[in-house]
């Protein structure tokens, strides 16, 4: 590796690290906010610890690799060449007889390498992290909740029950409690109690209610009602929340298998829900190809722009990088398939932003040494 190549790569990794910290913080913060907002439907905020938030952040990073790596690399290129221009390093290298194309070569090669890293991160790291994140959010945390942790004043679904707690005493006593217990015929038995306590013994949880009424489900227009001093009911087991967004938890091989099965099902049924699923699977597959190549596309266009940067400073570099990012995602949005199209067509449409940036970057590289 030549001295120039080592120098360029060494100059890029520092702003890349800074940009990755800042951008990952922004992206992960947004992801955490959305996940916790959905989680609060089942888990009280007091039960979500700093350790839980740390694990959510850790598992969210691989799922954002398709955005994080390209954007980080782009900003690092622009900031590096902007700093070199400010310190006249680019001018000095040109005066030494080193063409600008020579400065761009290590950057483009790094873009190729990062595209490969991003591809494997999406195909291996993302499914693993998404499955762990689902396990944490839809199983581990919701199953941790007990009845005495439920917020007051709101009807909750707890296992097979629907339960309402009016208030709580400091000693853990539940006040003005209502429990609806479903029956096999689709009706429900109702329990109303002035107070209740959760009793745990030998791993079994029991709700012990004091001074209340038991109203059985209606039978032949008769609604039996019983008054009790103490009533006990075994607390039903909790069930994990239904998994969402399972496609993100699949590898490329699993996605291809799902696409084939869904396509066969659509050919037989022509059902609209199956058509939506098939379109979503094909778009997910196409993005698995297009987003890794974003690393190469942004470096091909950013490297010549950065190398021709004058003494405009970091603000110009940042603005140029932001403009490239916005342009990429605008083209992505415009080119996104609106209906069900063949797999090959969907892949070509999602590759349009990469093709546009690579074509524009190739023209700039060809003219980069011209005055």
C-alpha positions as a printed NumPy array, in Angstrom:
array([[  0.   ,   0.   ,   0.   ],
       [  1.503,   3.342,  -1.052],
       [  2.113,   6.268,   1.255],
       [ -0.645,   8.34 ,  -0.41 ],
       [ -3.194,   5.546,  -0.021],
       [ -2.347,   5.063,   3.66 ],
       [ -2.545,   8.812,   4.256],
       [ -5.973,   9.184,   2.589],
       [ -7.46 ,   6.213,   4.447],
       [ -6.004,   7.389,   7.76 ],
       [ -7.564,  10.805,   7.242],
       [-10.976,   9.294,   6.497],
       [-11.392,   6.979,   9.488],
       [-11.415,   9.759,  12.126],
       [-14.37 ,  11.736,  10.674],
       [-15.989,   8.376,   9.823],
       [-15.865,   7.407,  13.493],
       [-17.243,  10.779,  14.598],
       [-19.986,  10.683,  11.967],
       [-20.918,   7.094,  12.896],
       [-21.324,   8.052,  16.567],
       [-23.495,  11.086,  15.776],
       [-25.62 ,   9.458,  13.062],
       [-26.057,   6.167,  14.932],
       [-27.159,   8.125,  18.028],
       [-29.819,   9.928,  15.969],
       [-31.039,   6.795,  14.174],
       [-31.031,   4.595,  17.274],
       [-32.779,   7.285,  19.336],
       [-35.592,   7.384,  16.779],
       [-35.809,   3.575,  16.703],
       [-35.881,   3.355,  20.512],
       [-38.624,   5.963,  20.71 ],
       [-40.832,   4.006,  18.304],
       [-40.161,   0.653,  19.982],
       [-40.786,   1.938,  23.51 ],
       [-43.964,   3.732,  22.417],
       [-45.324,   0.375,  21.19 ],
       [-43.951,  -1.442,  24.242],
       [-45.72 ,   0.88 ,  26.711],
       [-49.052,  -0.642,  25.663],
       [-48.045,  -3.783,  27.561],
       [-45.224,  -2.806,  29.903],
       [-45.318,   0.006,  32.522],
       [-42.602,   2.597,  31.994],
       [-41.237,   1.911,  35.491],
       [-40.385,  -1.666,  34.448],
       [-38.173,  -0.566,  31.529],
       [-34.651,  -0.258,  32.906],
       [-31.522,   1.378,  31.558],
       [-30.182,  -2.109,  30.783],
       [-33.273,  -2.82 ,  28.661],
       [-32.77 ,   0.421,  26.714],
       [-29.096,  -0.472,  26.219],
       [-30.021,  -3.859,  24.743],
       [-32.645,  -2.251,  22.492],
       [-29.971,   0.163,  21.245],
       [-27.471,  -2.65 ,  20.668],
       [-29.945,  -4.793,  18.727],
       [-31.153,  -1.798,  16.682],
       [-27.71 ,  -0.996,  15.233],
       [-27.399,  -3.977,  12.814],
       [-30.925,  -3.33 ,  11.527],
       [-29.796,   0.199,  10.572],
       [-26.543,  -0.877,   8.903],
       [-27.968,  -0.344,   5.413],
       [-28.378,   3.366,   6.21 ],
       [-25.622,   3.906,   8.756],
       [-22.56 ,   2.693,   6.827],
       [-23.226,   4.572,   3.556],
       [-24.189,   7.85 ,   5.233],
       [-21.229,   7.659,   7.633],
       [-18.771,   6.957,   4.811],
       [-20.215,   9.756,   2.682],
       [-19.873,  12.379,   5.399],
       [-16.339,  11.162,   6.205],
       [-15.268,  11.592,   2.551],
       [-16.698,  15.089,   2.297],
       [-15.229,  16.249,   5.616],
       [-11.806,  14.729,   4.86 ],
       [-11.421,  16.367,   1.472],
       [-12.876,  19.603,   2.831],
       [-10.201,  19.685,   5.543],
       [ -7.457,  18.819,   3.032],
       [ -8.623,  21.652,   0.771],
       [ -8.591,  24.116,   3.668],
       [ -4.995,  23.197,   4.46 ],
       [ -3.949,  23.249,   0.767],
       [ -2.988,  19.568,   0.922],
       [ -4.81 ,  18.754,  -2.323],
       [ -2.987,  21.61 ,  -4.072],
       [  0.349,  20.373,  -2.728],
       [ -0.301,  16.814,  -3.934],
       [ -1.23 ,  18.083,  -7.396],
       [  1.926,  20.211,  -7.487],
       [  3.926,  17.062,  -6.642],
       [  2.565,  15.448,  -9.802],
       [ -0.068,  13.249,  -8.158],
       [ -3.311,  13.38 , -10.175],
       [ -6.621,  13.696,  -8.357],
       [ -7.721,  10.36 ,  -9.816],
       [ -4.937,   8.785,  -7.764],
       [ -6.404,  10.326,  -4.593],
       [ -9.831,   8.921,  -5.4  ],
       [ -8.711,   5.336,  -5.99 ],
       [ -8.386,   4.263,  -2.295],
       [-11.713,   5.914,  -1.501],
       [-13.531,   3.983,  -4.229],
       [-11.836,   0.727,  -3.228],
       [-12.962,   1.335,   0.348],
       [-16.494,   1.894,  -0.966],
       [-16.386,  -1.507,  -2.67 ],
       [-15.172,  -3.149,   0.554],
       [-17.841,  -1.42 ,   2.661],
       [-20.55 ,  -2.514,   0.211],
       [-19.503,  -6.104,   0.882],
       [-19.489,  -5.508,   4.636],
       [-22.92 ,  -3.879,   4.457],
       [-24.318,  -6.79 ,   2.432],
       [-23.199,  -9.371,   4.998],
       [-24.332,  -7.12 ,   7.866],
       [-27.841,  -7.061,   6.375],
       [-27.888, -10.77 ,   5.535],
       [-26.382, -12.075,   8.786],
       [-26.309,  -9.344,  11.426],
       [-29.734,  -7.818,  10.743],
       [-31.778, -11.071,  10.985],
       [-29.94 , -12.087,  14.162],
       [-30.419,  -8.675,  15.789],
       [-34.049,  -8.392,  14.672],
       [-34.905, -11.784,  16.158],
       [-33.211, -10.878,  19.45 ],
       [-34.977,  -7.505,  19.493],
       [-38.333,  -9.214,  18.911],
       [-37.574, -11.68 ,  21.695],
       [-36.811,  -8.822,  24.09 ],
       [-39.719,  -6.546,  23.165],
       [-42.456,  -9.103,  22.568],
       [-41.578, -11.817,  25.031],
       [-39.005, -11.059,  27.733],
       [-40.265,  -7.618,  28.783],
       [-44.055,  -8.241,  28.536],
       [-43.762, -11.558,  30.415],
       [-42.006,  -9.72 ,  33.233],
       [-45.177,  -7.758,  34.101],
       [-47.437,  -8.879,  36.959],
       [-50.92 ,  -7.615,  37.826],
       [-49.697,  -5.406,  40.671],
       [-47.481,  -3.534,  38.177],
       [-50.354,  -2.479,  35.903],
       [-51.124,   1.272,  35.726],
       [-54.364,   2.331,  37.411],
       [-57.43 ,   3.778,  35.775],
       [-57.078,   1.853,  32.492],
       [-58.525,  -1.457,  31.277],
       [-55.722,  -3.913,  30.431],
       [-55.502,  -7.218,  28.624],
       [-53.615,  -9.603,  30.876],
       [-53.338, -13.098,  29.461],
       [-56.944, -14.167,  28.825],
       [-58.311, -11.619,  31.301],
       [-59.365,  -8.024,  30.939],
       [-58.58 ,  -6.237,  34.177],
       [-59.14 ,  -2.774,  35.632],
       [-57.435,  -1.414,  38.769],
       [-58.9  ,   1.763,  40.259],
       [-56.006,   2.635,  42.579],
       [-53.159,   1.157,  44.628],
       [-52.139,   1.465,  48.253],
       [-48.449,   1.857,  49.168],
       [-48.446,  -1.694,  50.595],
       [-49.4  ,  -3.133,  47.181],
       [-53.132,  -3.58 ,  47.801],
       [-55.219,  -3.079,  44.667],
       [-58.444,  -1.066,  45.059],
       [-61.701,  -1.126,  43.074],
       [-60.678,  -4.012,  40.861],
       [-62.686,  -5.444,  37.955],
       [-61.799,  -8.737,  36.248],
       [-63.479, -10.103,  33.126],
       [-62.75 , -13.797,  32.645],
       [-63.774, -15.165,  29.188],
       [-65.697, -18.414,  28.827],
       [-65.567, -21.026,  26.088],
       [-68.812, -19.766,  24.498],
       [-67.444, -16.253,  23.966],
       [-69.035, -14.616,  27.018],
       [-67.295, -13.568,  30.237],
       [-67.583, -14.004,  33.993],
       [-67.15 , -10.742,  35.903],
       [-65.551, -10.122,  39.305],
       [-65.899,  -6.827,  41.195],
       [-63.942,  -6.4  ,  44.43 ],
       [-63.218,  -3.548,  46.826],
       [-59.627,  -4.709,  47.205],
       [-57.271,  -7.454,  46.066],
       [-53.745,  -8.71 ,  46.556],
       [-51.456, -10.736,  44.342],
       [-50.234, -13.818,  46.207],
       [-47.282, -15.801,  44.83 ],
       [-46.605, -19.235,  46.251],
       [-44.489, -22.058,  44.814],
       [-44.222, -20.251,  41.487],
       [-48.032, -19.931,  41.183],
       [-49.697, -16.489,  41.196],
       [-53.18 , -16.101,  42.647],
       [-55.37 , -13.   ,  42.769],
       [-57.018, -12.89 ,  46.209],
       [-60.049, -10.562,  46.168],
       [-61.902,  -9.246,  49.249],
       [-65.513,  -8.121,  49.553],
       [-66.854,  -8.362,  46.079],
       [-69.391,  -9.736,  43.631],
       [-69.165, -12.547,  41.129],
       [-71.454, -12.281,  38.103],
       [-71.557, -15.361,  35.908],
       [-71.997, -15.22 ,  32.155],
       [-75.628, -15.069,  31.049],
       [-77.337, -18.446,  30.788],
       [-80.863, -18.66 ,  29.336],
       [-81.586, -14.995,  30.14 ],
       [-80.474, -15.541,  33.749],
       [-77.482, -13.688,  35.177],
       [-76.423, -15.389,  38.447],
       [-74.827, -13.063,  40.986],
       [-72.903, -14.059,  44.103],
       [-71.429, -11.96 ,  46.904],
       [-68.177, -13.115,  48.473],
       [-65.87 , -12.027,  51.282],
       [-62.809, -13.661,  49.786],
       [-62.472, -14.937,  46.237],
       [-59.404, -16.475,  44.694],
       [-58.546, -16.93 ,  41.039],
       [-55.376, -18.329,  39.488],
       [-53.727, -15.652,  37.376],
       [-53.646, -16.673,  33.693],
       [-50.257, -17.062,  31.986],
       [-49.06 , -14.223,  29.808],
       [-48.525, -14.728,  26.107],
       [-45.774, -13.118,  24.   ],
       [-46.89 , -10.325,  21.708],
       [-47.347, -11.212,  18.063],
       [-44.178, -10.683,  16.069],
       [-44.207,  -7.868,  13.54 ],
       [-42.026,  -7.169,  10.562],
       [-40.806, -10.764,  10.283],
       [-39.242, -10.092,   6.869],
       [-36.466,  -8.106,   8.509],
       [-35.619, -11.164,  10.563],
       [-35.044, -13.342,   7.473],
       [-31.848, -14.051,   5.595],
       [-31.685, -13.648,   1.821],
       [-32.207, -17.405,   1.349],
       [-35.31 , -17.349,   3.546],
       [-36.661, -14.3  ,   1.716],
       [-36.222, -15.993,  -1.667],
       [-38.043, -19.079,  -0.366],
       [-40.856, -16.89 ,   1.006],
       [-41.078, -15.035,  -2.313],
       [-41.463, -18.294,  -4.237],
       [-44.107, -19.656,  -1.866],
       [-46.056, -16.379,  -1.854],
       [-45.887, -16.129,  -5.665],
       [-47.285, -19.657,  -5.999],
       [-50.046, -18.847,  -3.527],
       [-50.908, -15.662,  -5.428],
       [-51.097, -17.522,  -8.733],
       [-53.661, -19.866,  -7.186],
       [-55.756, -17.366,  -5.22 ],
       [-55.218, -13.9  ,  -6.781],
       [-56.131, -12.574,  -3.321],
       [-55.372,  -8.92 ,  -2.572],
       [-53.733,  -9.617,   0.853],
       [-51.431, -12.179,  -0.792],
       [-50.603,  -9.632,  -3.494],
       [-49.609,  -7.099,  -0.807],
       [-47.409,  -9.684,   0.917],
       [-45.722, -10.633,  -2.359],
       [-45.031,  -6.987,  -3.212],
       [-43.594,  -6.365,   0.28 ],
       [-41.306,  -9.426,   0.092],
       [-40.004,  -8.408,  -3.334],
       [-39.306,  -4.859,  -2.192],
       [-37.468,  -6.16 ,   0.904],
       [-35.355,  -8.435,  -1.298],
       [-34.59 ,  -5.608,  -3.709],
       [-33.519,  -3.326,  -0.848],
       [-31.161,  -6.04 ,   0.414],
       [-29.35 ,  -5.651,  -2.928],
       [-29.616,  -1.883,  -3.349],
       [-28.723,  -0.488,   0.09 ],
       [-25.309,  -2.222,   0.374],
       [-24.345,  -0.83 ,  -3.041],
       [-25.203,   2.62 ,  -1.718],
       [-21.722,   2.637,  -0.101],
       [-20.104,   2.373,  -3.54 ],
       [-22.536,   4.789,  -5.206],
       [-22.075,   7.603,  -2.678],
       [-18.277,   7.312,  -2.681],
       [-18.123,   7.393,  -6.507],
       [-19.987,  10.712,  -6.547],
       [-18.666,  12.162,  -3.264],
       [-14.964,  11.517,  -3.892],
       [-14.6  ,  13.744,  -7.02 ],
       [-16.814,  16.458,  -5.493],
       [-14.739,  16.41 ,  -2.321],
       [-11.44 ,  16.397,  -4.239],
       [-12.444,  19.527,  -6.172],
       [-13.591,  21.302,  -3.013],
       [-12.134,  24.769,  -2.689],
       [-11.463,  26.555,   0.568],
       [-15.152,  26.652,   1.406],
       [-14.753,  24.886,   4.745],
       [-16.702,  22.226,   6.561],
       [-20.088,  23.85 ,   6.034],
       [-19.764,  23.368,   2.279],
       [-18.649,  19.749,   2.757],
       [-21.543,  19.025,   5.105],
       [-24.07 ,  20.701,   2.788],
       [-22.749,  18.767,  -0.225],
       [-22.942,  15.467,   1.646],
       [-26.46 ,  16.229,   2.848],
       [-27.525,  17.116,  -0.711],
       [-26.233,  13.744,  -1.985],
       [-28.119,  11.87 ,   0.753],
       [-31.354,  13.757,   0.057],
       [-31.001,  13.164,  -3.684],
       [-30.452,   9.444,  -3.122],
       [-33.568,   8.96 ,  -1.022],
       [-35.701,  11.2  ,  -3.256],
       [-34.798,   9.011,  -6.24 ],
       [-35.444,   5.916,  -4.104],
       [-38.92 ,   7.184,  -3.223],
       [-39.763,   8.149,  -6.791],
       [-38.542,   4.806,  -8.197],
       [-40.3  ,   2.647,  -5.581],
       [-42.717,   0.2  ,  -7.271],
       [-46.328,   1.192,  -6.767],
       [-47.876,  -2.15 ,  -7.729],
       [-46.986,  -5.806,  -8.101],
       [-44.142,  -6.152, -10.612],
       [-41.826,  -9.028, -11.567],
       [-38.868,  -9.587,  -9.238],
       [-36.319,  -8.472, -11.833],
       [-38.159,  -5.21 , -12.501],
       [-38.379,  -4.43 ,  -8.78 ],
       [-34.62 ,  -4.983,  -8.385],
       [-33.845,  -2.701, -11.337],
       [-36.105,   0.072, -10.011],
       [-34.567,  -0.009,  -6.532],
       [-31.079,   0.109,  -8.1  ],
       [-31.945,   3.339,  -9.95 ],
       [-30.45 ,   5.666,  -7.257],
       [-27.167,   3.707,  -7.344],
       [-27.069,   3.816, -11.146],
       [-27.738,   7.57 , -11.228],
       [-25.081,   8.378,  -8.624],
       [-22.5  ,   6.05 , -10.202],
       [-23.095,   7.544, -13.644],
       [-22.818,  11.098, -12.333],
       [-19.746,  10.174, -10.285],
       [-18.074,   8.534, -13.295],
       [-18.475,  11.749, -15.293],
       [-17.014,  13.776, -12.428],
       [-14.078,  11.387, -12.02 ],
       [-13.363,  11.572, -15.758],
       [-13.206,  15.382, -15.552],
       [-11.706,  15.691, -12.057],
       [ -8.183,  16.589, -13.237],
       [ -9.414,  19.187, -15.747],
       [ -9.191,  22.825, -14.796]])
